[in-house]
Amino acid sequence: MKIELVNIHKRYGAVVANEGVNLTIAAGEIRGLLGENGAGKTTLMRILSGYTFADAGRILLDGVEHHPSSPADAIRAGVGMLHQDPMDVPQLSVLDNFGLGQSGGLYRRRRPMLASLEHLCQRFGFKLDPEAVVGSLTVGERQQLELARLLALGARTIILDEPTTGISAPQKALLFDALKHLAQEGLSVVFVSHKLDEVQSLCDSVTVLRKGRNVGELEAPFDADGLVHLMFGQQLPAGARPVVPIDGGALEVRQLSVRDHRLSLDGVDLHVRRGEVLGLAGLEGSGQQLLMQAIAGIVRPRAGSILLGTEDLAGRPYGAFRDRGVALVPAARLEEGMIPGLSLREHFALCHHCGHGLVLDWPAADSLTREQIAAFHIVGQPLTAVDKLSGGNQQRALLALLPAELTVLLLEHPTRGLDVSSAQWIWSNLLARRERGTALIFTSTDLDELLQYSDRIMVFSGGRVSAPVDAPTVTVQELGYLIGGRGL
């Protein structure tokens, strides 16, 4: 299906998301959509897929003007969007989620629905248990399910918004093979990303947005330096990692045992020093998040000690950890880190206790918010709702909401879904905290990021945990073997 977006405009208050964007995507084409965070990529695709409405402009599908009134309306017209965080119902089974949106919904006869799911899984090499609860799946498996569902609904254009964030290398290879297969069958694919290597290996052409405008289009093969210059208007300097003295204990974990519905970690020992950066490597769902939630006081351990100084906080509530200088920045920014619908000002008022008792001091909150917006380069206003911010600006806002001084800062995928410039800024902020003595513990599926910023790395594989290894002494290949379970 041929897609034409003509002179698309979209504003959110004073923030310009799209300004006169023109974009044409041919049938059978895999089009990359590049741009730094806040460039307007996701907004443009949400307009095409019916999740939001343009202020002005036209959408043509195979030459026929169409203005979707909802995602369901867009899918009926043949346009489906696979979001960075899949839109599913975690409490339902794989088969029940697959049936959502189909004629008859959950009341469809299960046998033909099962046959359709199995056919699509076999076609693309997906291995999905129809009776498994979706909440037990990895991010990559949930993406596979959503892709199969969109195809079953008749989508002829598939939009993917940062789809490789948080999935394993084999799952990424499987996804790319499926997208190439779909393009060969004449479907249009829009691949929204900030990862140049993935765009270079997958896409036939690329469109670059900057500050809401289309600033260039290129055909494969692409020049990486040229793409970076289009995205940012300049070449980006390599980030420098300052040498910081690491001394004194910040956190000690002794024989910690913790479990959830999927796996258990047993007998974990760990000593983290002030100013140290500890990376946690492993496939999604291997236990990294479980350990971090235990250290933050969110999950109660079954046994063991969590020592901050000489005080054992194991079994204490989250507030006790927070009061001792422990903070967690979750990967699910809106679901766990912030409150959709509330403004930046309301978040700062709540987090920084602007007021007395139950009475909030709104002028003070407004002043603080404006200061933090400027200090953290957040593209937004005090009254901007946090769910209207781009992913990079949401991450900056989460960091701005943290207390100035922390003993231990835990971060789940701190640069997930961020462009190169935003990722460098995030790490410059984190390393500044490191210089003040904060111990950083972070998870990432990007092995290069782990090796670049970690002093030591722990590897997780199916609930097993390695002893920390010195990052300068390990290679990407060796790290990959450990993640696969070899040597653990």
N, C-alpha and C positions, 0 to 999 in steps of 0.2 A: 504494500500500500504506500502510495506517495503522500508525504506529509509536507504541507507548506504553512509556515507561520509568517504572517505578514504584519509588520509594524506593530509588534506587541508592546504595550505599555502597562506597567503595574507599579503602584506606590503603596507603601504602608506608612501613612502619615508623612513625615518629612523624609523618610527613607525611600530612595528610588531603587526598586528591585530590577525592573526591566524598562529600558528606554529605547523604543523604536527597533526592537529586535526582529530581524528577518532570518529565516532558516528554512531550507528545503532538504528533505531527506528522501532519497529514492527507494523504491521497492528493492529488496535484496541487499541493502547497504547496511553496514555497521558503522554508525556515525559516533565518533567520540565527541563529548561535550566537556571542554576543559575550562578551568577558571579558578581563581583563588576563592577562598571561602567568602561568601557575601557578594560574589560576582553576579548572582541571579540565575544560576544553572537550575537549581531545584525549583525555584519559583516558576521558571519558564516551563518546566516539565509538569509541574502541578497544574498549570493552566491547560496544557495539552491533554492531561489525563483527567480533568474534571474536578480536581480537589480544590481549586480556587478559580477566580474569574479575573480576566484581564480588564483593565480600565478602558483599553482601546485596542483595536487590532482585529485581525481575522485569522481563522484556522480553516484550512482546506484539506479535506481527505479525498484523495483521488479526484481533485478538482471541484469537489462539492463543498460549499461552505458549511461549517458545523461548529456550534458553540455548545460543548457539553455542559449540562446543568448539574452533573454529579459524576462520581467515578463509575457508577453503574451505567450511566448514559454513555460515557466514553468507551466502556468495554463493549457495549452493544454496537458501537460504531467501529470497533476493532482495535481500540487503543487501551493497553493495560500497563500499569506501572508497578514495578517491584521495588519497594522502598528499602533503604539501608537497614531499617529494623522491620522485618516482615510483618505485614498486617494480618495476623491470625488470632485464633482464640486458644490460648495455651491449655485451657481446661478440657478442650474437646480432642477427640482422636484425629489422627491423620486423615482418615476417610471422611469424617464429618466436616473437617476443615476444607477438604477437597470439594465437597458438595456445596459449600457456601456460594450463593450467587447463582447457582444453576437452577433451571426450571424445576420447581418442586422442592428445592432446598434440602433440608434434612429429611424430608418425607419422601424423597425419591427412593425408588427401589434400589437397595444396596448392591445387588448383584451387578447390574449394568454400570453403576458408579464405580464399583471395585474393578470391573474389567477395564474401564477407561483409565483409571489410575495405574493399573498394572501395565497397560499398553504403553503409556507415556513414560513410566519408569524404565521399562525395558528398552524403549526407543533411545533414551538418553543415558542409560547406565546408572540411574538413580536407585538406591537401595533404601526404600521407605517401608516400614512396617505399618500397614493400614490401621492396625488396632492400637498402635503406640500413642500415648498422650503427647500432644505437640509440645507441651512444656518441658518434656524430657529430651527433646531433640537439640542438636547443636544449631548454631546460626546458619551454617551451610546447608544442613538438612531442611531447615525451615524455608530457606530460599528456594531449594529444589521443589518443595511442596507448592510454594506460591507460584513458581514458574509453571509447574504442571497445571495448577488451577486456572491460571490466566489463559493458557493454551486451550484447555477444555472449554473455556467460556467463549472461545473464538477470536482471541486477540490476534491481530495481524501486524501490529506494531508493539514491540516490547521495549519499555523504558526501564533501565536499571540504574538506580541511584547509589553510587559507591558500593557496589555489590560484593567486592572482595574484602571489605574491612571485617576482620574478625573470623575469617574462614581459613581452613587449612590449605596448603599447597595442592594436595590431590583434589580437594573440592573445587578449587579455583580452576584447575586444569579441566575437570569435568564440566564446569559451567561454561568455560570458553569453547569447548568442543560442541556443547549444545547450542550456543549462540551462533557459531559458524555454520552448523547444520541448519538452523532456522533461516539464516540469511541465504543459504544455497537454495532453500525452498521458496524464496521470494518474500519472506517476512522482513520488515524494517526493524532495526535494532538501534536504540539510542543508549550509549554507554556513558553515563555521567561519572566522571572520575577526576582525581587530581594526580594520579600516578602515571607518570610519563611512560615508564617501561611497559605497563599494561596496555596503554593506548597504542603504543608503537607495535606491540605484538598482535593486537586483536583488530584494530579498526582500519577501515578502508579510507576514511577521511575524518577530519576533526574540525570542529568549530570552537573558537576561543571567545569567552565572554570576559569583559573586564568592566567593573563598575556598572553593570547592567546593560552594557552595549556589546554588540558583535564586533570584535576588533580584528577578526581574520579567520580564514578557512584554508586548510591545507589538505593535500592528497598524500596518501602513503607512497613511498616511505617518508617518515618525518625526521626532521632534524631536532634533537632534544633542545639544543641551545635556542633554536628559533621558537620553539613552543614556550620555553621559559620566558623569553623576551616578550612574546605576545601576552602571556598571562600577567606578567608583573611590570612590563615596560622597562625592565632592566635585568641584567644578570645578577643572581643572588650570590653573595659571598658565602663561603662555607662557614658553618657555625664552629666557634672555638669552644673547647671544653677546658675551663680553668682548672689548674691543680689546686686542690684544697686539702689542708691537713685533716686527717681522719683520726680522731682521738676521743676516748671516753665512750662509755656505753650509753646508747639511747634506748635499746630494746633487747630483751632476752626472752626467748621461748624455750621452754624445757618440756620434753616428752609430751607434746601437745597432741591430743586426739580430738578430731572434730569430724562430723559427718552430716550429709544431707540426704535427700531421697535418691541421689544417683551414686555417690561414692563416699569413701571415708579416707581421712588422712590419719595416720597413727604414728606416734613416737617422733614427732617433728622437733628438731633442735635447731635453734637459730640465734645468732648474736649479731646485732646490727649496731654499728658505731655512729656517733654524731658526725654529720657531714658525709656519710656514705650513701652511695646509690646502689641499691640492690635490685636487679632485674629478675623477674619471674617469667620463665619461658615455658612453652608447652602448647599443645592444641587446646582449643576452647573447651572448657568443661573438664579439664584434667586435675583441678583442685586449687588452682591459683586464687580464684575468687573466694573460695571457701576459706583459705588461710587468711586472706586479707580481711574478710568480714569478721573472722574470729579475733584478729589483732585489733580491729576497730571496735569490738564490743557489740557487733550486730548479731553474730551467731555465738551461742553459748557452747564452749568446748565440753566434751565428755570427760576429759582428764587433762592434766598437765598445768603448767604455769605460764603466765604472760607477765613479765616483770618490766616495769618502767621505774628505773632506779632500783630501789629495794622493795618497792610495793608490788605485790602480786594482785593483778586486776582480773584474773581469770574468774569468770562467772559473774562479774560485776556488770551493771547495765551500761548501755552506750554512753549515757551522760557522764559516767565516771571516767571513761576513756577520753571523752571530749574535754573534760575539765583538766585532764593531765596532759593535754597538748597533742592528742591523736586525732587526725582527720582523714576521712576517706572521700575521694572524688570518684564517683561511680561512672561506668561506661554509659549507662542509661541516664543521660543528662536530665531529660524531662521527667521520666518515670520515677527516678530515685533521687536526683540531685536538686530539682527545682519543682515549682508548682505551676503547671500550665494555667494560663489565664491571669496570673498575678503579674504585675509590672516589675521592672527592675527596682523601682523605688520601694515597692512593698517588700521585695526580697531583702534589700539592704536594711530596711526598718526592722524586719523580724530577726535577721541574723546578727545585727550589730546593736540591738536593744536601744533603738532611738526613742527615748521617752522615759516615763516613770510608771512602773507597774503596768496596768492595762491601758494607759493613755499614751499614744504614740505622738512623738514630736515630728510632724510632717515637714516643716521647714528644715529641721536638722537632717531628716532623712533625704530630702531633696538635695541639699547641699552635699551630703556624703556621696550620694549616687552620682552627681555630676563630677565630683572629684575622682571617683573610681572609674567612671566611664572614660575620662581623659587619661588617667594613669594606665589603664589596661587596654586602651585603644578599642573600646567596644563601639561598634557601629549601631547606635540606637539612642533613644532618649529616655529620661527617667520614667516616663509613662508607657514605654514600649513593653508589651507583654512578652515574657521570655520565650514563649512558644513561637513568636514571630521573628526571633533572631535566627541567623544562620548557625550551622553547627559550630563553626569556629568562634563566633561571638558568644554562643552559649558556653563554650569551654572557657573563654576568657572571663565571662561573668562568674562561673563557678570558682575560678581561682580568686577573683576579686572578693568573693563572699567569705573566703577563708580568713581566720584570725591571722594577724601579722606575724606572730611568733608561734611556731609549732615544734614539738619534739620529734614526731613521726608523721610524715605525710604519705598516705597510701593512694595510689592512682591506678585505676583500671583503664588501660588503653588511652593514655593522656593525649595522643595526637590522632586518635581514630577519626577517619573521615576528613582530616584537615589537609590543606594544601601545604606546599613546601614552606612558604613564607610564614604562615600561621604556626606550623609545627616548630620552626626555628624560634619564633617569638615565645611560644609556650615553654620550650626548654630553656631559653634564656631566663625566663621568670623562675622556673623551678631551680635552676642552678644558682640563681641569686639567693634563694632560700637555703640551698645547700651550703653556701659560703657563710651563712649565719648559724650553721650548726644543725639544721634540720636533716634528719635521716629520711631519704626518699626510697620508697619501695613501689615498683611499678610493674604492671604486666603489659606485654605487647606481643602481637603475632608477627611483628616486623623484626626479623633477626638482626638486620643492620642497625636498627634503632637500639636494640638491646646491647649490642656490642659497642656502639658508639658512646652510650651514656652510662653504662653500668660499671661499677668497680668490681662487683661480683655478680654471678648469675646462678640462680637455682633453677633446675629443670624439673617439670612435672610431667608425668606420663601415667594416666589411668590410676591416679591416687598414690603412685610412688613418687618419691621426692629425692633428688640428688643432694649431696652435700654442696654448698656453694663453691663455685670454681672462679678463679680470677679471670675477669673478662679479657685482659690483654693476652692471655695464654691460650685462648680457645678460638677456633675458626668457625665460620658459618657452617661448614660441612660437619664438623664435630658436634656443633650444637644441634644440627638437624638429626644426626644419629641418636643423640641423647633424647631428643623429643620423641623420636620413634621408638624409644624404649631400649635401645642398645646401650649397654654399659651402666644402666641404672640398677 
